[in-house]
């Protein structure tokens, strides 16, 4: 059995979906997986773990919508 650890976490900002008001909703055109792609490198950096040591990771979503 491999060692399992919780190495770190980050979260993205949250906003209401306002596609008709882009000035009030910076994230209206971004999917959750795109936001994850932006923060994942920082999570790895903060953890101090070498990326080559990571076999798998879990991601959670507090307020998923549709296919997210």
Long-range contacts (C-beta under 8 A, 24 or more apart in sequence): 2-55, 7-43, 7-47, 7-48, 7-49, 8-43, 8-46, 8-47, 9-43, 10-39, 10-42, 10-43, 10-46, 11-39, 12-36, 12-38, 12-39, 14-63, 17-65, 31-68, 32-61, 32-64, 32-68, 33-68
